[in-house]
Amino acid sequence: LWRGVHAAGMRSALQRWTQKRPVLVAVLMAAYSAQSLLITASKQSDGFGYDATAAVLLAEVAKLIFTVLMLSPEARSAVRPTASCLLFAVPAVLYVVQNRLVFEALRRLAPPEYQLLNNMKLFTTSLVFRVTMKRRLTLLQWLALVLLAVGMAVATREPPSAAGGRDAASAVDGAGDDGRGMWTGIGYMTMVSWCSAFAGVSNEWLIKRSPNALEANLWLYLFGLIPCCWQLSMTPDAWGRLLRLEGFSLLTWMVVLCNAVLGQTIAFLLRYADSIVKLHAVCAAMGFTTVMSVCFLGFEVRFNMVAGYLTTFVSMCLFYVPPQVLLAADSDVLASVCNGKRIEDGGEKSH
């Protein structure tokens, strides 16, 4: 009886807090930053000491267990496989591929570079929304996306001395001859961005048409286990290493937990908000990741990185700030900030 009451209380708290958009955005920002930092911290000189596919599989299992526990007994008994459930296989496979590519990208990129390149999702998701969902963008927003691309290009360009150092390090790790490095990481992030765009659009469409987010997650994670198991089966002794938890440390389990929290948060954010709010949170996580990398990972901030961040910030402002605010006079903006009032279309104009 006590367990039933305790589970009901947890479900009630989850339902209450997941409907608060600021809470979801804050958790998503923290999870995105922690993901790149933890994966980078778990990286060794010759790669990862654990199987990244096994880590993704365990994260999917953790999300599935949490979903089953949080479903009410009535909802759990009402779950039945239907033909429409097969649609969840599309975002499920794309999310698994994306999560696996994240490990490969962070093998070659520093966390701030990863977060900055993560902003490509803003362009890819907007484009997918425009084509598939007929989501219209203003000319100013398209120009903001172009500016975003410029900011990323500036921020990821290394000076010759740094590039030479990276090449030397790659040669020591055996990565220089097979084309690994910054541009390979950029290529992986491009694939991550397109996987995220198609997975996010299809998942949002499915979640908002489901009875609740948890039931949608149940099918999403069940289908997500299939490609993970297939990947492990294609690697010799992968299941044996997984059963022995070979290479798994406290840091590895933190990576698994972070990925599980990230997946659940994205699902609830797509249910009660949309993909654009999700992208906004991802972009906001960029600055926090840089600060943490400087403090704990010894990351050196260069001028072109700062210039790229500032350009990206301007791009975000142009994309998200309402047109009446962008076209308002400076005196009107200052007055609205001081008085706590919003700028309306018919506001005062400076003479």
N, C-alpha and C positions, 0 to 999 in steps of 0.2 A: 504493500500500500504506500509506504513511504517513498519507494522508488518511483511509483506512478505519479505521486504528487510532485516529487522533485523534477521529473521529466516534464510534467505539465508546466511547472514554473519556468523551466528553461525554455520551453517552446514559446511561452507567453512573452518572456523577456526578449527572445530572438525576434519574434514578430514585431514587438514594439520598437526595438532599436534599429532593425534593418529598414524600417520605413522612414527613418530620419536621414535625409540625404547628406547633411554635413558630416554625420558620423561615418557613413559609408565612404565618403570622399576622403576623410582623414585616415581611415583604416587602409583604404586602397593606396594612398600616398605612402604610408609607412611600409606596407607590404611590398610595393614595387621597389622602394629604396633598399629595404632589407634583402630582397631577393638578389639583386645584383651584388650587394656587399658581401652577403654570406657565400654565394657561389664563388666569388673571387677569392674570399678568404679560405675556402676549402680547396682551392686549386694548388697543385704542387708544381715543381719545376718541369715535370714531364707530363703534366695533364692532371686528371683527377684520380685520386686513390681509390675511388669507388666507381661503380657502374652508373653513369648518368641516367640510362634507361631504367634501371632498377629504382633509382630515386624518383623518377617521374611516375613509375608504376605504384610505388608506395604512397605517393601523394594522392593519386587517383583512388586508391583503396581507402585512405584516411578520409577523403571527401565523401566517398560513398557511405562509409560507416556513420559519419556525422549526419548525413542526410537521412539515412534510415532511422537513426535514433531520434532525430528531431521531427520526423513525420508522426502525426497523431495516429493512434491505433485505428481510428476510423478511416483516415486517408490511406494508411498502409494496406488495409484490407480491401480498399476500393481500387487499388492499382491493378490494372490489367493491361497486358500487351496488346496494342492495336497497330494497324498499318501506319497510322500517323506517327507512332513512336519511332519508326525507322528513320524519320527525318532528322532525329537527333544524332544519327551517325555522322552526318556531314560536319557540324561544328565540333563533335567529339574528336573525330580524326584530325581535324585541322588544329584543335587546341593541343593535342598530344604532339603533333609534328612541331608546332610552335614552341612548346615547352622543351622539346629535345634540342631544337635549334638554338634556344637561348643559351644552353650550356656551351655549344660550339662557338657562339659569338663571344661569350664572356671568357672563353679560353684565349681569345686573341685581342680583346678590348679591355680597357680600364673601365671601371664602373661609371664615371662621368661621361665618357665617350659612348658607353652603351645607352645611358639615359638620354643623351642628346640625340643619338640616332633613333631612339625609340619614338621620337617626335614624327618620324616618317608615317606613323600610324594615323596622324592627323590628316595627312594628304590622302593616304590610301583609303581610309575609312570614309572620308568625305566623298571621294570619287566613287566608291562602291555604293554609298547612299544615293548619290546623284543619279547613277545609272540604274540601280535596281529598285530603289525606293522612291525615285523621282523627287529627291530632296534638293530643293533649289538653293544655290549659293549666290551671294551678291558678287559683283565684280571686285569690290574691295576685299572680300574674303579670299577670292582666288589670288589676288595680288599678295595677300598675307601669306598664303601657302607658298608662293614663289619666294617671298622673303624668308620664309622658314627654311627652304632648301638652301638658300644662300648662306644663312646662319650656320646650318649644319656643315656645309662645305668649308666654311672659314674655320669653324671650331675643330674639325677633324684633320685639318692640314697641319702636318708636323714640320718644324724647321729641319734643315738638312742634318744638323748635328743629332737631333733626337731621332730622326729617321734612321741615321746610321747606327745609333745605339740599339734601336729596335731590331734592325737587320742582324746586328752582331749577336744579340740575345737569341734571335730566332735560329741563327746558325748553330748556337750552342745547344738549343733544345731540339735540333734536328728538323726545324720547321722552315728554314729558309729555302731549301731546295724545292719544296713542293708547293710553293706559292702561298703559304700561310702568312698572316700578318694583318695589318690594318685593313687593307682592301678586301681580304677574305672575310674579315669580321663585318665589314660594311655589306658585303654580299649576303652574309647570313642574316643581318638585320633587315635587309630588303625583303628576304623571304619571310622573316618573322612578321614584318609589317603587313604583307599581303595576306598571310595566314590569319593574322589577327583581324584584319578588315572583314574578310569573308566569314570567318567564324563568328565575329561579333554581330554582324548584321543578321546572319541566319539564326544565331542563338537568341538575340533580342526578339526577333519575330516569333520564335517558338515559345519563349518564356512568357511573353505577354499574352499568348493565346492558351496557356496552360492554366489549370485550376489554381495552382500555386507554384511558387518558385522551387520549393523542395521537390515536388513531384517531377518537375522538368529536370532538375539536377540529377534525380535518380536515374533517368534514362540517359542523360548526358554522360554520367560517369560510368555507367554500365557499358555503353558503347566505347568509352574511352579506354577501358581495360583491354579491349580486343587488340588494337594495334600495339599496345605496350607488351602484351604477352607474345604477340607475333615477333616483335623486335627481339625480345629476349630469346625466343626459340631459335632465331637465326644466328645467335652467337654461341660458340662452343662453351659449355659448362657455365653459361650465364645463370641458369636456375640454381645450380649448385652454389655459386658464389652468393646469390641472393639469399638462399636458405642459411648460409653461414654468415650472412651480413658482412661479407668481406669488404674491408676498407671503410666501413661505416663507423663514424665517430659522433660525438655530441654535436659537432658542427654540421655533419651530414644530416642528422635528424632535425636540426634547426632549419636546414634548407627544405627538407620534406614538409615540415610543419608550415613554413612560410608559403610554399607553393599551394598547400591545401587551403590556408586562410585566403590567399590571393584569389583562388578559383571560386570559393564561396562568396567572397565580397563582390567579384565581378558579376556573378549571377544575380545577386540581390540588387546591385546597382542597375543592371539592365532591366530588372523587373520594375523598379520604382523610379528610375530616371531614364537615361538613354546612353548610347555609345559616345556621344559628344561630351557629356559630363564625365564619362570614364576617361576619355582622352585628355580632358582638362586636368584631371587629377594626375595622370601620368606625366604630363608636362610640368606640373607643379612639383612633382617628386624630384625633378632634375636638380634643382638647386640644393635640396637637402642631401642628395647623394654626393654631390661635389664637396660639401662641407664635411661630411663624414669621411670621405676618401682622403681629404687633406689631413684630418685629425688622426685617423687610425691606420691608413694604408700608405701614408707617405706620398700621396699623389701631388705632383707639382703643377700648379695652375700657370699656364702660359698666357701671353697677351691675346693670341688668336682664339684661345678657348674663352676668355672673358668677352672678347668682341662677338664671338658666336653666340654666347649666352644672351648678351644684351640684344643682339639682332633677333634672336628667337623670342625673347620677351616682348619686343616691339611687335613682332608678328602675331603673338598671342593676343596682345591688346587690340590690334587691328581686326583680328578674327572674331573676338568675343564681345568687345565693348559695343554697346548699342550705337547706331548711327547718330542719334541726336546728341550723344555725349561727344563723339568724335568731331562733330561739326560745331559744337558749342564754343563760345568765346572763353578765353582763359579766366576772365573775371567771373563768368557764370559757373564754371567748374569749381573755382575756389569758394564762391558763395554757397554752392550746394554742399561742399564738403564741410564748411564751417557751420552751416545751418542744419545739416543732416537731412536735406531735402533732395529729391531726385530731379534730374533735369528732364523736363518734358519737351515735346515737339514744339510747343508754342511758347517756349521760354523767352526771356529778355535777350536781346541782341546788343552787342557793343556798338557804339557809334564812333 
